[in-house]
Amino acid sequence: MLYNTCNSVRQLSLVVAFLLLKEFAEKTMSDTLCCTFTINSEKGPAYWYPLIFQAVQANSFSVTGPNQPADGQVIYVYNRIGTEADPRILIGSYRSMWDEVFSEKSIVRINLWFTGENSFLIEASFNENKESHVVQTILSMNDSMMIDFPLETVKQRFSTFLSCTISLYEICKPCTGEIIWQGINIPLASFAKPLKTALLGDDERWRRKMETVQGDLSDGNHMYLAHPVLVPVKEGWTFISLAE
């Protein structure tokens, strides 16, 4: 039992070290795949985070870290609202995470772990404008989850992330959404609105035969995806087909 406990602590310490490096990378040269849904709502994070969790859990994600029991440690990042302090990365209980969310004194970003084979990390976050009653539910995945992996793994992870975003749309609707590579400001997909992206234009950086794949959503709206999908590799960027 002691060995298992020490091993779990060691694993979580390695995860925190990775997240610190990830925070640094996000401020410097990395790209983040980000899906944002914009919703007219007066409800805050205490309402929306459980719905985000519901969407990702349906796609085999968990808030507890790798090799942790269901009631194990949770890793989350927070920034105090109104301060310029650097984000804090914490390992805590499920309750301590919820205390931070319910306090509404911080912007909280919560790590979510894929529980299938080849576990990887995505992140959930939330923005709100109380004056305009507009909120945003956000799922993101850093390019470090793709860039050093075989293209087949990249394809699986992108497809899983995409499934999470579709599940989240179904929970958040009515809303609009967009998936974008933030670092290079390239949209890849849109929900319930037209897709506008340089991938479908005349930008020579991305010149190749592209098409817009349209998917039906349950409320009669559509999702639009620029296909093949743009993904990061060590040499820069490449395109992969989700259909093959």
N, C-alpha and C positions, 0 to 999 in steps of 0.2 A: 504493500500500500504506500509506504514512504517513497519507494523508488518511483511508483507511478505518479505520485504527487510532484516529486522533484522533476520528473521528466516533463510533466505538463507545464510546470513553471518555466522550465528551460525552453520549451517550444514557444510559449507565449512571449518570452523575452526576445527570442529570435524574430518573432512576428513584429514586436514593437520596434526592434532595430530596423526591420525592413520598412515599416511604416514611416519611420523618421527619415530614412533615405528617400522614400516615395514623396514625402512632403517637400524635401529639398528639390527633388527632381521636378516636381510639378511647378516650382517657382522658377526653374531654370530652363530646361530644354525638352521636357517630355510633353507628350500630347495626351489628352484625356477624351475618351469617348463619352459623351454626355447626352442623356435624354431628359428633356424638361417638358413637363405638362403644365400648362397655365389654366387656372380654374378660377371662376368667380365664386368666392366663398368667404364667409366671415369666420369659419372655424380655423383653429390653430393647429400647431404640431401635435398636441395630445390627441387630436382627432385623426390626423392624416397619417402619422407614423404607423399605427396599427394596420391601416389599410395598405400602406406600402409593404409592410411585412407579410400581409396576407397574399399580396401579388407575388412576391419573390419566393415565399414558402411553397407556393403551388408549382414552382420551377426548381425545387430542391435546394433552396438556399436557407441558411440558418444564421441567427445573430450570434451564436456561440462559436468560439474559435475552433480550429482543427483539433480533433481528438479530445474535445471537451464534452462532458455530459450536457444534456439539454438544459440543466440549471447551472451550467458552468460560467466561466468568466466571459465578459463581453468587452470588446475593444471599440472605443469610440473617441472621436476628436471633437473638441468644442472651442469656440471663440466667444468670449464675453461680449455681449452687445454693447456698443458705445466705447470700446477700448481698442487700442492698437496693438495689444499684446499678441505674441505668436500663438498659434493653435497649441492646445495641450492634448496629448495622446494619453488616454487612461485605460488601464485594465481594471474593470470593476464588476460588480454584480449586476444582474439584470435590473434589480431595483434601483441601484445608484444611477444607471443610465436613464431610467424613467424619471427619477427625481430631477435630473438635469433637463430632460425634455419638458416636464410639467412646469418647471420653474419659469420657462420662457424668458430666461435671462441670458441665454446663450444660443448661438447657432451651432447645432449639433449635427455631426456627420457620423453615421453608424456603419461599421464594417459588416458585410454580409458574406458568408462563406458558402461556396458550392459544396454540397455534401456527397456528390457522386465521385467517380474516379477523377484523379487529377484535379484536386481542389484548387479553386482560384477565388479571387477576391473582387467584389464590387462594393459600391458605397451608396448609401441612401442619405439624402439631405432634403432640406425644406426651406423655402423662402416665403415671406409674406409681406404684403403692403397693407397695413391695417387701414390706412386712409382710403384707399381705392377698393378694398375688399377683394384683392387678387392674391392668390397663393400659387406657389409652384412646388410640385413634387418632382424630385430629381433622382435619377439613377445614373451612376457613372462607373467607368472602368478605365484605369490607367493603362497606357500602352505597354507597361512592363508586364502585363498579363498576357501579352501577345508577342512582343518583339523578339524574344529569344526562343520561341517555340516553333515546332514544325507547323507548316501551313494547315495540316489536317486538324491539329489542336486549335489553331487560331480560328478555323472555320467553326469548330464545335463551340468554342467559347463565344464567338460573335453570335451564333445562332441561339445559344442559351440566353445571352443578354437581350437579344431581340425578342425572344419569347417573354422575358420578364417585362419588357416595355409594353408589349401588347396586353398582357395581363393587367398591368398598372393602368393602361388607358381604359380598360373595361370597368375598372373600379372608380376611376376619377371622372368619367364622362358625366355631363357634357364638358368637353375641354378641347384644347388644341395642343399639339406637341411637335417636338422636333428632336432628331438625333443628329449630333454634330461632333466633328473632331475639333475641339476647342483651340488647340495650339495653332492650327492652320486655318481655322474658321471655315471649314468645309462641311456643309450639311449633307447628310447621307439619306435621311428619311424624314417624312412628315406625317402627322396624324390630323385628319379632319381639316386640312388646308393644303393648298398646292405646294409642291416641292420646288424651291428655288435654290439652285446650287451651281457652282462653277463646273461641276462634273458634267453637266448637261449643256455647257456653253462652249465657247471657243478658246478657253484658257489652254495654252499649249502644254502646260505642266501635266494636264490630265487628259490630253487628247487621245481618245480611243473610242471604239464603238460602245456606246452606253445606251441603256434603255431604262425606262421607268417601269418598275413592276408595281402593279396596283393590287392591293389586298382589301377585301371587304371587312368592315368592322360591324359589330352586332347592332349598332344604332343606325345603320344605313350610310355612315360616313366611310371614308377610305383611308388606308395607309399607302403612302407612296415611297418606294425605295429605289435609289439609284443603284443599278446592278450592271456589271459585277461590283462587289463591295470593295471599297478602298480600305486597306489595312496596313499597319506599319511593319517593316522588316528592318534588319540591321543596316541594309544598304539604303534605306529610305522608305519608299512606299511601293506597294504592289496591289493588284486586284485579284480577288478570289470570287469564284462562283459558289453561291449557296445551293445551287440546283444540282451540282455534280456529286 
